[in-house]
Structure formats: C-alpha cells, structure tokens
Amino acid sequence: MITTPVKSPVFILGCGRSGTTVLGNLLAQHPSVTYLHEARALWASAYPETDIWTEHAVARHGKLAFTESDVNPRKTRALQKLFALKLRRSRRPTLVEKLPINNFRLPFIRRM
C-alpha cells in the first residue's frame, strides 16, 4: 500500500476542559479537514508506550511525558502511515488531531 506523507498536520493543544473539543469539532466541519478526536488507540498502535489509559498500560510501559529522545524512526513511520491512511480514507487532505496529553509531548511531536 502506498501512502502519501501527511503534510503539516495540525495538533490542537490545550488543557482538559478548555474548549479544545469545541475547536476540533468546528474545524472538522471544514471539507478539507480530517479530525482525529483523542485517537489514543492510533498512537498506541505505533508507540505502545503512549498508552497510559488502558489495562495494558503497565505492560506497555506507558508514560505521560515524551521528549525528543523518545522518537523512534520505525515507530514514527508506522504512525505517519496510520495518519496517512486516515487521510486517504476520509479524502480530506488536512489532518487535525486533538489529544490534550500532547501538551506533555511537544518536543517529541516536533521531532517526529
């Protein structure tokens, strides 16, 4: 399967209960936007250690904060492929992702 790289993904950041869901839902109304609302399972399928919510979190060594040193090229490619698949299926070219926990992962996301 050939996947087109995701160009300039948008990550909505903010504290929990601060209106990020409202913003995401508004942006999702745009015909070019693929909106991923708290796609924890998608992240965990590529980076299992991002799982801090499920019963598998301990076995996956789940942790809250990530830094640049946590970036793994193989896992990043897997995540990018998953994002690209979402875009292809939706036929909407702009990826907008909202997961408040990403506030603790900014250097990690930037490096990817």
A tleap script that builds the chain and sets N, CA, C and O, in Angstrom:
source leaprc.protein.ff14SB
mol = sequence {
  NMET ILE THR THR PRO VAL LYS SER PRO VAL
  PHE ILE LEU GLY CYS GLY ARG SER GLY THR
  THR VAL LEU GLY ASN LEU LEU ALA GLN HIE
  PRO SER VAL THR TYR LEU HIE GLU ALA ARG
  ALA LEU TRP ALA SER ALA TYR PRO GLU THR
  ASP ILE TRP THR GLU HIE ALA VAL ALA ARG
  HIE GLY LYS LEU ALA PHE THR GLU SER ASP
  VAL ASN PRO ARG LYS THR ARG ALA LEU GLN
  LYS LEU PHE ALA LEU LYS LEU ARG ARG SER
  ARG ARG PRO THR LEU VAL GLU LYS LEU PRO
  ILE ASN ASN PHE ARG LEU PRO PHE ILE ARG
  ARG CMET
}
set mol.1.N position { 0.838 -1.176 0.000 }
set mol.1.CA position { 0.000 0.000 0.000 }
set mol.1.C position { 0.888 1.246 0.000 }
set mol.1.O position { 1.793 1.378 0.825 }
set mol.2.N position { 0.621 2.138 -0.920 }
set mol.2.CA position { 1.364 3.394 -0.992 }
set mol.2.C position { 0.593 4.446 -0.211 }
set mol.2.O position { -0.613 4.617 -0.392 }
set mol.3.N position { 1.299 5.140 0.651 }
set mol.3.CA position { 0.657 6.207 1.413 }
set mol.3.C position { 1.388 7.504 1.154 }
set mol.3.O position { 2.616 7.542 1.080 }
set mol.4.N position { 0.619 8.557 1.019 }
set mol.4.CA position { 1.189 9.883 0.841 }
set mol.4.C position { 1.531 10.437 2.207 }
set mol.4.O position { 0.720 10.335 3.128 }
set mol.5.N position { 2.710 11.021 2.368 }
set mol.5.CA position { 3.060 11.581 3.674 }
set mol.5.C position { 2.070 12.667 4.101 }
set mol.5.O position { 1.523 13.390 3.269 }
set mol.6.N position { 1.858 12.763 5.380 }
set mol.6.CA position { 0.996 13.806 5.930 }
set mol.6.C position { 1.802 15.096 5.964 }
set mol.6.O position { 2.865 15.163 6.580 }
set mol.7.N position { 1.286 16.110 5.298 }
set mol.7.CA position { 1.986 17.393 5.254 }
set mol.7.C position { 1.360 18.348 6.255 }
set mol.7.O position { 0.144 18.542 6.269 }
set mol.8.N position { 2.180 18.929 7.071 }
set mol.8.CA position { 1.766 19.964 8.028 }
set mol.8.C position { 0.543 19.579 8.854 }
set mol.8.O position { -0.475 20.269 8.802 }
set mol.9.N position { 0.626 18.491 9.613 }
set mol.9.CA position { -0.507 18.158 10.476 }
set mol.9.C position { -0.709 19.249 11.524 }
set mol.9.O position { 0.235 19.931 11.922 }
set mol.10.N position { -1.941 19.397 11.956 }
set mol.10.CA position { -2.299 20.394 12.965 }
set mol.10.C position { -2.610 19.649 14.255 }
set mol.10.O position { -3.428 18.729 14.268 }
set mol.11.N position { -1.960 20.047 15.328 }
set mol.11.CA position { -2.218 19.454 16.638 }
set mol.11.C position { -2.856 20.517 17.514 }
set mol.11.O position { -2.246 21.550 17.786 }
set mol.12.N position { -4.082 20.267 17.956 }
set mol.12.CA position { -4.762 21.187 18.865 }
set mol.12.C position { -4.256 20.896 20.267 }
set mol.12.O position { -4.309 19.760 20.738 }
set mol.13.N position { -3.772 21.926 20.920 }
set mol.13.CA position { -3.242 21.791 22.278 }
set mol.13.C position { -4.034 22.662 23.236 }
set mol.13.O position { -4.532 23.723 22.860 }
set mol.14.N position { -4.144 22.215 24.455 }
set mol.14.CA position { -4.830 22.984 25.481 }
set mol.14.C position { -5.093 22.097 26.677 }
set mol.14.O position { -4.992 20.872 26.600 }
set mol.15.N position { -5.422 22.718 27.755 }
set mol.15.CA position { -5.754 21.977 28.973 }
set mol.15.C position { -7.078 21.250 28.784 }
set mol.15.O position { -7.921 21.657 27.985 }
set mol.16.N position { -7.241 20.170 29.533 }
set mol.16.CA position { -8.521 19.490 29.533 }
set mol.16.C position { -9.621 20.451 29.966 }
set mol.16.O position { -9.414 21.298 30.835 }
set mol.17.N position { -10.774 20.312 29.360 }
set mol.17.CA position { -11.946 21.138 29.682 }
set mol.17.C position { -11.757 22.607 29.298 }
set mol.17.O position { -12.414 23.481 29.863 }
set mol.18.N position { -10.865 22.886 28.341 }
set mol.18.CA position { -10.615 24.282 27.954 }
set mol.18.C position { -11.255 24.659 26.622 }
set mol.18.O position { -11.083 25.785 26.154 }
set mol.19.N position { -11.984 23.741 26.012 }
set mol.19.CA position { -12.637 24.057 24.748 }
set mol.19.C position { -11.965 23.458 23.528 }
set mol.19.O position { -12.340 23.777 22.400 }
set mol.20.N position { -10.979 22.598 23.733 }
set mol.20.CA position { -10.286 22.022 22.579 }
set mol.20.C position { -11.208 21.122 21.751 }
set mol.20.O position { -11.065 21.049 20.531 }
set mol.21.N position { -12.136 20.448 22.395 }
set mol.21.CA position { -13.084 19.614 21.652 }
set mol.21.C position { -13.999 20.482 20.807 }
set mol.21.O position { -14.284 20.149 19.657 }
set mol.22.N position { -14.456 21.584 21.362 }
set mol.22.CA position { -15.303 22.509 20.602 }
set mol.22.C position { -14.546 23.014 19.380 }
set mol.22.O position { -15.085 23.030 18.273 }
set mol.23.N position { -13.292 23.426 19.580 }
set mol.23.CA position { -12.478 23.893 18.460 }
set mol.23.C position { -12.294 22.782 17.423 }
set mol.23.O position { -12.446 23.019 16.224 }
set mol.24.N position { -11.973 21.589 17.878 }
set mol.24.CA position { -11.804 20.470 16.951 }
set mol.24.C position { -13.063 20.180 16.164 }
set mol.24.O position { -13.003 19.948 14.957 }
set mol.25.N position { -14.207 20.189 16.838 }
set mol.25.CA position { -15.475 19.943 16.152 }
set mol.25.C position { -15.786 21.033 15.133 }
set mol.25.O position { -16.332 20.751 14.067 }
set mol.26.N position { -15.442 22.269 15.456 }
set mol.26.CA position { -15.637 23.362 14.494 }
set mol.26.C position { -14.748 23.170 13.268 }
set mol.26.O position { -15.212 23.293 12.134 }
set mol.27.N position { -13.478 22.871 13.497 }
set mol.27.CA position { -12.559 22.659 12.378 }
set mol.27.C position { -12.973 21.452 11.539 }
set mol.27.O position { -12.779 21.439 10.324 }
set mol.28.N position { -13.536 20.453 12.184 }
set mol.28.CA position { -13.961 19.242 11.483 }
set mol.28.C position { -15.063 19.519 10.466 }
set mol.28.O position { -15.279 18.721 9.554 }
set mol.29.N position { -15.755 20.635 10.616 }
set mol.29.CA position { -16.816 20.992 9.677 }
set mol.29.C position { -16.268 21.422 8.320 }
set mol.29.O position { -16.995 21.435 7.327 }
set mol.30.N position { -14.988 21.772 8.279 }
set mol.30.CA position { -14.385 22.196 7.015 }
set mol.30.C position { -14.207 20.978 6.106 }
set mol.30.O position { -13.766 19.926 6.568 }
set mol.31.N position { -14.541 21.105 4.830 }
set mol.31.CA position { -14.474 19.947 3.931 }
set mol.31.C position { -13.065 19.414 3.666 }
set mol.31.O position { -12.921 18.331 3.099 }
set mol.32.N position { -12.037 20.140 4.058 }
set mol.32.CA position { -10.663 19.674 3.843 }
set mol.32.C position { -10.053 19.015 5.074 }
set mol.32.O position { -8.925 18.525 5.019 }
set mol.33.N position { -10.785 18.999 6.180 }
set mol.33.CA position { -10.205 18.565 7.457 }
set mol.33.C position { -10.604 17.138 7.816 }
set mol.33.O position { -11.782 16.779 7.814 }
set mol.34.N position { -9.599 16.347 8.120 }
set mol.34.CA position { -9.784 15.047 8.755 }
set mol.34.C position { -9.473 15.263 10.229 }
set mol.34.O position { -8.335 15.564 10.589 }
set mol.35.N position { -10.473 15.111 11.074 }
set mol.35.CA position { -10.315 15.400 12.501 }
set mol.35.C position { -10.211 14.104 13.289 }
set mol.35.O position { -11.105 13.259 13.244 }
set mol.36.N position { -9.112 13.960 14.009 }
set mol.36.CA position { -8.914 12.810 14.891 }
set mol.36.C position { -9.106 13.285 16.326 }
set mol.36.O position { -8.269 14.005 16.871 }
set mol.37.N position { -10.198 12.880 16.918 }
set mol.37.CA position { -10.540 13.289 18.276 }
set mol.37.C position { -10.003 12.261 19.265 }
set mol.37.O position { -10.517 11.147 19.360 }
set mol.38.N position { -8.969 12.647 19.997 }
set mol.38.CA position { -8.379 11.804 21.039 }
set mol.38.C position { -8.121 10.376 20.550 }
set mol.38.O position { -8.645 9.408 21.100 }
set mol.39.N position { -7.318 10.277 19.523 }
set mol.39.CA position { -7.011 8.997 18.868 }
set mol.39.C position { -5.934 8.229 19.637 }
set mol.39.O position { -4.871 7.917 19.101 }
set mol.40.N position { -6.231 7.936 20.890 }
set mol.40.CA position { -5.256 7.244 21.746 }
set mol.40.C position { -4.846 5.887 21.173 }
set mol.40.O position { -3.667 5.535 21.192 }
set mol.41.N position { -5.805 5.134 20.669 }
set mol.41.CA position { -5.512 3.794 20.147 }
set mol.41.C position { -4.597 3.867 18.928 }
set mol.41.O position { -3.738 3.005 18.741 }
set mol.42.N position { -4.776 4.878 18.111 }
set mol.42.CA position { -3.919 5.043 16.938 }
set mol.42.C position { -2.479 5.285 17.366 }
set mol.42.O position { -1.555 4.656 16.849 }
set mol.43.N position { -2.292 6.200 18.314 }
set mol.43.CA position { -0.949 6.466 18.843 }
set mol.43.C position { -0.351 5.196 19.456 }
set mol.43.O position { 0.805 4.861 19.198 }
set mol.44.N position { -1.138 4.498 20.262 }
set mol.44.CA position { -0.624 3.319 20.972 }
set mol.44.C position { -0.290 2.172 20.028 }
set mol.44.O position { 0.549 1.332 20.354 }
set mol.45.N position { -0.922 2.123 18.880 }
set mol.45.CA position { -0.602 1.043 17.946 }
set mol.45.C position { 0.790 1.222 17.349 }
set mol.45.O position { 1.437 0.237 16.993 }
set mol.46.N position { 1.260 2.460 17.232 }
set mol.46.CA position { 2.613 2.713 16.722 }
set mol.46.C position { 3.618 2.876 17.856 }
set mol.46.O position { 4.737 2.367 17.790 }
set mol.47.N position { 3.206 3.584 18.883 }
set mol.47.CA position { 4.051 3.840 20.060 }
set mol.47.C position { 3.308 3.295 21.284 }
set mol.47.O position { 2.632 4.058 21.974 }
set mol.48.N position { 3.419 1.992 21.568 }
set mol.48.CA position { 2.672 1.399 22.683 }
set mol.48.C position { 2.883 2.123 24.013 }
set mol.48.O position { 1.986 2.151 24.856 }
set mol.49.N position { 4.055 2.701 24.196 }
set mol.49.CA position { 4.352 3.374 25.460 }
set mol.49.C position { 3.572 4.676 25.656 }
set mol.49.O position { 3.659 5.285 26.722 }
set mol.50.N position { 2.810 5.115 24.642 }
set mol.50.CA position { 1.943 6.288 24.837 }
set mol.50.C position { 0.659 5.916 25.569 }
set mol.50.O position { -0.100 6.795 25.977 }
set mol.51.N position { 0.417 4.646 25.735 }
set mol.51.CA position { -0.794 4.171 26.409 }
set mol.51.C position { -0.658 4.337 27.921 }
set mol.51.O position { 0.129 3.645 28.566 }
set mol.52.N position { -1.424 5.252 28.464 }
set mol.52.CA position { -1.476 5.404 29.920 }
set mol.52.C position { -2.890 5.168 30.445 }
set mol.52.O position { -3.142 5.344 31.637 }
set mol.53.N position { -3.814 4.771 29.568 }
set mol.53.CA position { -5.218 4.681 29.936 }
set mol.53.C position { -5.747 3.265 30.071 }
set mol.53.O position { -6.606 3.009 30.915 }
set mol.54.N position { -5.255 2.341 29.261 }
set mol.54.CA position { -5.886 1.024 29.217 }
set mol.54.C position { -5.283 0.067 30.244 }
set mol.54.O position { -4.311 0.387 30.929 }
set mol.55.N position { -5.885 -1.105 30.325 }
set mol.55.CA position { -5.366 -2.132 31.232 }
set mol.55.C position { -4.014 -2.667 30.768 }
set mol.55.O position { -3.340 -3.373 31.518 }
set mol.56.N position { -3.615 -2.340 29.546 }
set mol.56.CA position { -2.325 -2.779 29.008 }
set mol.56.C position { -1.202 -1.771 29.268 }
set mol.56.O position { -0.048 -2.034 28.932 }
set mol.57.N position { -1.527 -0.639 29.856 }
set mol.57.CA position { -0.553 0.453 30.010 }
set mol.57.C position { 0.707 0.027 30.769 }
set mol.57.O position { 1.814 0.398 30.378 }
set mol.58.N position { 0.555 -0.730 31.823 }
set mol.58.CA position { 1.723 -1.136 32.613 }
set mol.58.C position { 2.637 -2.029 31.775 }
set mol.58.O position { 3.852 -1.832 31.754 }
set mol.59.N position { 2.056 -3.005 31.088 }
set mol.59.CA position { 2.853 -3.908 30.249 }
set mol.59.C position { 3.520 -3.169 29.093 }
set mol.59.O position { 4.591 -3.557 28.627 }
set mol.60.N position { 2.873 -2.103 28.642 }
set mol.60.CA position { 3.427 -1.318 27.529 }
set mol.60.C position { 4.409 -0.247 28.014 }
set mol.60.O position { 4.956 0.516 27.217 }
set mol.61.N position { 4.619 -0.204 29.310 }
set mol.61.CA position { 5.496 0.806 29.922 }
set mol.61.C position { 4.998 2.216 29.611 }
set mol.61.O position { 5.776 3.112 29.284 }
set mol.62.N position { 3.688 2.387 29.723 }
set mol.62.CA position { 3.071 3.671 29.417 }
set mol.62.C position { 3.611 4.795 30.281 }
set mol.62.O position { 3.844 4.629 31.478 }
set mol.63.N position { 3.804 5.932 29.652 }
set mol.63.CA position { 4.275 7.108 30.389 }
set mol.63.C position { 3.627 8.355 29.816 }
set mol.63.O position { 3.183 8.375 28.668 }
set mol.64.N position { 3.582 9.386 30.631 }
set mol.64.CA position { 2.905 10.625 30.266 }
set mol.64.C position { 3.750 11.506 29.362 }
set mol.64.O position { 3.312 11.876 28.273 }
set mol.65.N position { 4.936 11.842 29.793 }
set mol.65.CA position { 5.773 12.811 29.072 }
set mol.65.C position { 6.734 12.108 28.118 }
set mol.65.O position { 7.290 11.054 28.426 }
set mol.66.N position { 6.910 12.721 26.959 }
set mol.66.CA position { 7.855 12.231 25.956 }
set mol.66.C position { 8.740 13.383 25.513 }
set mol.66.O position { 8.308 14.535 25.467 }
set mol.67.N position { 9.981 13.056 25.187 }
set mol.67.CA position { 10.932 14.065 24.728 }
set mol.67.C position { 11.459 13.663 23.350 }
set mol.67.O position { 11.082 12.630 22.796 }
set mol.68.N position { 12.330 14.497 22.822 }
set mol.68.CA position { 12.939 14.203 21.520 }
set mol.68.C position { 13.646 12.850 21.523 }
set mol.68.O position { 13.654 12.149 20.511 }
set mol.69.N position { 14.228 12.493 22.639 }
set mol.69.CA position { 14.980 11.228 22.701 }
set mol.69.C position { 14.073 9.996 22.636 }
set mol.69.O position { 14.561 8.884 22.440 }
set mol.70.N position { 12.778 10.179 22.797 }
set mol.70.CA position { 11.842 9.060 22.706 }
set mol.70.C position { 11.428 8.743 21.268 }
set mol.70.O position { 10.768 7.733 21.025 }
set mol.71.N position { 11.807 9.587 20.326 }
set mol.71.CA position { 11.430 9.362 18.931 }
set mol.71.C position { 12.167 8.139 18.394 }
set mol.71.O position { 13.386 8.020 18.519 }
set mol.72.N position { 11.407 7.249 17.804 }
set mol.72.CA position { 11.936 6.039 17.185 }
set mol.72.C position { 11.542 6.096 15.705 }
set mol.72.O position { 10.351 6.097 15.394 }
set mol.73.N position { 12.505 6.142 14.793 }
set mol.73.CA position { 12.178 6.289 13.369 }
set mol.73.C position { 11.203 5.233 12.836 }
set mol.73.O position { 10.306 5.558 12.058 }
set mol.74.N position { 11.371 3.994 13.243 }
set mol.74.CA position { 10.472 2.936 12.773 }
set mol.74.C position { 9.042 3.166 13.265 }
set mol.74.O position { 8.087 3.043 12.499 }
set mol.75.N position { 8.907 3.497 14.536 }
set mol.75.CA position { 7.583 3.745 15.100 }
set mol.75.C position { 6.965 5.005 14.510 }
set mol.75.O position { 5.756 5.067 14.285 }
set mol.76.N position { 7.799 6.004 14.262 }
set mol.76.CA position { 7.297 7.242 13.662 }
set mol.76.C position { 6.763 6.974 12.260 }
set mol.76.O position { 5.712 7.495 11.889 }
set mol.77.N position { 7.470 6.175 11.488 }
set mol.77.CA position { 6.976 5.822 10.143 }
set mol.77.C position { 5.640 5.088 10.241 }
set mol.77.O position { 4.738 5.324 9.437 }
set mol.78.N position { 5.516 4.208 11.218 }
set mol.78.CA position { 4.252 3.486 11.404 }
set mol.78.C position { 3.125 4.456 11.737 }
set mol.78.O position { 2.024 4.334 11.199 }
set mol.79.N position { 3.387 5.413 12.615 }
set mol.79.CA position { 2.371 6.402 12.979 }
set mol.79.C position { 2.014 7.269 11.777 }
set mol.79.O position { 0.838 7.546 11.540 }
set mol.80.N position { 3.008 7.694 11.026 }
set mol.80.CA position { 2.752 8.502 9.834 }
set mol.80.C position { 1.904 7.737 8.822 }
set mol.80.O position { 1.036 8.321 8.174 }
set mol.81.N position { 2.150 6.443 8.684 }
set mol.81.CA position { 1.339 5.630 7.777 }
set mol.81.C position { -0.104 5.550 8.257 }
set mol.81.O position { -1.034 5.590 7.451 }
set mol.82.N position { -0.290 5.437 9.562 }
set mol.82.CA position { -1.647 5.401 10.109 }
set mol.82.C position { -2.367 6.723 9.875 }
set mol.82.O position { -3.537 6.741 9.493 }
set mol.83.N position { -1.665 7.829 10.106 }
set mol.83.CA position { -2.249 9.142 9.832 }
set mol.83.C position { -2.596 9.268 8.346 }
set mol.83.O position { -3.679 9.739 7.999 }
set mol.84.N position { -1.682 8.849 7.474 }
set mol.84.CA position { -1.912 8.938 6.027 }
set mol.84.C position { -3.104 8.082 5.605 }
set mol.84.O position { -3.872 8.473 4.726 }
set mol.85.N position { -3.257 6.924 6.225 }
set mol.85.CA position { -4.394 6.062 5.925 }
set mol.85.C position { -5.705 6.743 6.302 }
set mol.85.O position { -6.685 6.672 5.560 }
set mol.86.N position { -5.717 7.397 7.448 }
set mol.86.CA position { -6.918 8.147 7.856 }
set mol.86.C position { -7.261 9.216 6.824 }
set mol.86.O position { -8.426 9.397 6.471 }
set mol.87.N position { -6.230 9.929 6.340 }
set mol.87.CA position { -6.458 10.964 5.327 }
set mol.87.C position { -6.994 10.349 4.038 }
set mol.87.O position { -7.935 10.871 3.441 }
set mol.88.N position { -6.404 9.264 3.621 }
set mol.88.CA position { -6.832 8.625 2.378 }
set mol.88.C position { -8.278 8.148 2.471 }
set mol.88.O position { -9.061 8.316 1.536 }
set mol.89.N position { -8.614 7.558 3.595 }
set mol.89.CA position { -9.988 7.057 3.764 }
set mol.89.C position { -11.014 8.186 3.812 }
set mol.89.O position { -12.125 8.047 3.301 }
set mol.90.N position { -10.640 9.292 4.422 }
set mol.90.CA position { -11.589 10.402 4.548 }
set mol.90.C position { -11.654 11.256 3.287 }
set mol.90.O position { -12.634 11.963 3.054 }
set mol.91.N position { -10.597 11.183 2.477 }
set mol.91.CA position { -10.474 12.020 1.273 }
set mol.91.C position { -10.477 13.504 1.610 }
set mol.91.O position { -10.931 14.344 0.834 }
set mol.92.N position { -9.960 13.790 2.779 }
set mol.92.CA position { -9.809 15.177 3.232 }
set mol.92.C position { -8.336 15.375 3.559 }
set mol.92.O position { -7.802 14.645 4.394 }
set mol.93.N position { -7.660 16.332 2.935 }
set mol.93.CA position { -6.197 16.392 2.966 }
set mol.93.C position { -5.523 16.974 4.205 }
set mol.93.O position { -4.312 16.825 4.365 }
set mol.94.N position { -6.266 17.624 5.075 }
set mol.94.CA position { -5.637 18.280 6.231 }
set mol.94.C position { -5.937 17.502 7.505 }
set mol.94.O position { -7.096 17.322 7.880 }
set mol.95.N position { -4.881 17.048 8.160 }
set mol.95.CA position { -5.042 16.294 9.400 }
set mol.95.C position { -5.049 17.240 10.590 }
set mol.95.O position { -4.112 18.014 10.785 }
set mol.96.N position { -6.110 17.174 11.385 }
set mol.96.CA position { -6.202 17.913 12.643 }
set mol.96.C position { -6.389 16.874 13.739 }
set mol.96.O position { -7.327 16.077 13.703 }
set mol.97.N position { -5.495 16.893 14.701 }
set mol.97.CA position { -5.518 15.906 15.773 }
set mol.97.C position { -5.608 16.625 17.111 }
set mol.97.O position { -4.916 17.615 17.350 }
set mol.98.N position { -6.478 16.107 17.982 }
set mol.98.CA position { -6.668 16.722 19.298 }
set mol.98.C position { -6.536 15.652 20.364 }
set mol.98.O position { -7.325 14.710 20.426 }
set mol.99.N position { -5.526 15.815 21.198 }
set mol.99.CA position { -5.302 14.918 22.322 }
set mol.99.C position { -4.610 15.743 23.401 }
set mol.99.O position { -3.414 16.010 23.285 }
set mol.100.N position { -5.330 16.157 24.451 }
set mol.100.CA position { -4.734 17.052 25.449 }
set mol.100.C position { -3.410 16.568 26.026 }
set mol.100.O position { -2.571 17.381 26.415 }
set mol.101.N position { -3.214 15.271 26.085 }
set mol.101.CA position { -1.969 14.740 26.638 }
set mol.101.C position { -0.757 15.150 25.799 }
set mol.101.O position { 0.377 15.096 26.275 }
set mol.102.N position { -0.996 15.557 24.559 }
set mol.102.CA position { 0.114 16.002 23.712 }
set mol.102.C position { 0.806 17.242 24.268 }
set mol.102.O position { 1.909 17.576 23.835 }
set mol.103.N position { 0.186 17.919 25.208 }
set mol.103.CA position { 0.857 19.037 25.888 }
set mol.103.C position { 2.143 18.574 26.566 }
set mol.103.O position { 3.075 19.359 26.738 }
set mol.104.N position { 2.193 17.319 26.945 }
set mol.104.CA position { 3.366 16.755 27.618 }
set mol.104.C position { 4.349 16.121 26.626 }
set mol.104.O position { 5.331 15.492 27.019 }
set mol.105.N position { 4.062 16.301 25.348 }
set mol.105.CA position { 4.849 15.613 24.322 }
set mol.105.C position { 5.312 16.538 23.202 }
set mol.105.O position { 5.642 16.070 22.112 }
set mol.106.N position { 5.342 17.819 23.451 }
set mol.106.CA position { 5.665 18.767 22.381 }
set mol.106.C position { 7.026 18.530 21.734 }
set mol.106.O position { 7.094 18.479 20.506 }
set mol.107.N position { 8.112 18.381 22.492 }
set mol.107.CA position { 9.404 18.129 21.837 }
set mol.107.C position { 9.390 16.831 21.014 }
set mol.107.O position { 10.006 16.752 19.951 }
set mol.108.N position { 8.693 15.842 21.515 }
set mol.108.CA position { 8.547 14.553 20.842 }
set mol.108.C position { 7.829 14.730 19.501 }
set mol.108.O position { 8.296 14.243 18.471 }
set mol.109.N position { 6.704 15.424 19.523 }
set mol.109.CA position { 5.916 15.645 18.306 }
set mol.109.C position { 6.691 16.495 17.306 }
set mol.109.O position { 6.706 16.205 16.109 }
set mol.110.N position { 7.319 17.524 17.798 }
set mol.110.CA position { 8.092 18.406 16.919 }
set mol.110.C position { 9.197 17.630 16.201 }
set mol.110.O position { 9.448 17.852 15.017 }
set mol.111.N position { 9.845 16.735 16.911 }
set mol.111.CA position { 10.957 15.961 16.346 }
set mol.111.C position { 10.476 14.962 15.301 }
set mol.111.O position { 11.177 14.685 14.328 }
set mol.112.N position { 9.285 14.426 15.506 }
set mol.112.CA position { 8.763 13.439 14.560 }
set mol.112.C position { 8.515 14.087 13.224 }
set mol.112.O position { 8.072 13.422 12.287 }
savepdb mol mol.pdb
quit
